[in-house]
Amino acid sequence: MKKIIKNSIKCNLCGDIIVSKHTHDKVTCKCGACSVDGGNSYLKRGYANSDTDFTELSEYMEIEEN
């Protein structure tokens, strides 16, 4: 199972790197083309044109299930 340790994307239009740090922490890039939400709880992406508006930068950690 994977645990989210960093919820982040880079906007391919304005170059902003945005990070959602908490659940329901929606962050939008400066040009408004994309957003990230969910903190370390879930990954949610928003975009104005298509999913090519951003590059995924999130980081995960493998955890063992007991």
Secondary structure as a PSIPRED ss2 file (coil, helix, strand):
# PSIPRED VFORMAT (PSIPRED V4.0)

   1 M C   1.000  0.000  0.000
   2 K E   0.000  0.000  1.000
   3 K E   0.000  0.000  1.000
   4 I E   0.000  0.000  1.000
   5 I E   0.000  0.000  1.000
   6 K E   0.000  0.000  1.000
   7 N E   0.000  0.000  1.000
   8 S E   0.000  0.000  1.000
   9 I E   0.000  0.000  1.000
  10 K E   0.000  0.000  1.000
  11 C E   0.000  0.000  1.000
  12 N C   1.000  0.000  0.000
  13 L C   1.000  0.000  0.000
  14 C C   1.000  0.000  0.000
  15 G C   1.000  0.000  0.000
  16 D C   1.000  0.000  0.000
  17 I E   0.000  0.000  1.000
  18 I E   0.000  0.000  1.000
  19 V E   0.000  0.000  1.000
  20 S E   0.000  0.000  1.000
  21 K C   1.000  0.000  0.000
  22 H C   1.000  0.000  0.000
  23 T C   1.000  0.000  0.000
  24 H C   1.000  0.000  0.000
  25 D C   1.000  0.000  0.000
  26 K C   1.000  0.000  0.000
  27 V E   0.000  0.000  1.000
  28 T E   0.000  0.000  1.000
  29 C C   1.000  0.000  0.000
  30 K C   1.000  0.000  0.000
  31 C C   1.000  0.000  0.000
  32 G C   1.000  0.000  0.000
  33 A C   1.000  0.000  0.000
  34 C E   0.000  0.000  1.000
  35 S E   0.000  0.000  1.000
  36 V E   0.000  0.000  1.000
  37 D E   0.000  0.000  1.000
  38 G C   1.000  0.000  0.000
  39 G C   1.000  0.000  0.000
  40 N C   1.000  0.000  0.000
  41 S C   1.000  0.000  0.000
  42 Y C   1.000  0.000  0.000
  43 L C   1.000  0.000  0.000
  44 K E   0.000  0.000  1.000
  45 R E   0.000  0.000  1.000
  46 G E   0.000  0.000  1.000
  47 Y E   0.000  0.000  1.000
  48 A C   1.000  0.000  0.000
  49 N C   1.000  0.000  0.000
  50 S C   1.000  0.000  0.000
  51 D H   0.000  1.000  0.000
  52 T H   0.000  1.000  0.000
  53 D H   0.000  1.000  0.000
  54 F E   0.000  0.000  1.000
  55 T E   0.000  0.000  1.000
  56 E E   0.000  0.000  1.000
  57 L C   1.000  0.000  0.000
  58 S C   1.000  0.000  0.000
  59 E E   0.000  0.000  1.000
  60 Y E   0.000  0.000  1.000
  61 M E   0.000  0.000  1.000
  62 E E   0.000  0.000  1.000
  63 I C   1.000  0.000  0.000
  64 E C   1.000  0.000  0.000
  65 E C   1.000  0.000  0.000
  66 N C   1.000  0.000  0.000
